[in-house]
Amino acid sequence: MRRVRSIAGDSVNLLLYRELGRCDDVAEEALWRLNPTLAEQGPVLPAGIWVVLPELESRPAATTPVTAWD
């Protein structure tokens, strides 16, 4: 597991996208499970908070788009 420090103004989505290149629901859920007290910091993280990043594949699983003709 890799740990990173937040930058002033980071949100969880921004942190995930900057560090992992993705911020989908799977990545966000894994991050919350690894950092259960992170929610106490609020929606915008203060600078210098240590965050444990989940180890995920670089790309999320592809989803099949739904069209009106299906």
HELIX and SHEET records of a PDB file:
HELIX    1   1 VAL A   12  LEU A   20  1                                   9    
HELIX    2   2 ASP A   25  LEU A   34  1                                  10    
HELIX    3   3 LEU A   38  GLN A   41  5                                   4    
SHEET    1   A 2 ARG A   2  ARG A   5  0                                        
SHEET    2   A 2 TRP A  50  LEU A  53 -1                                        
END                                                                             
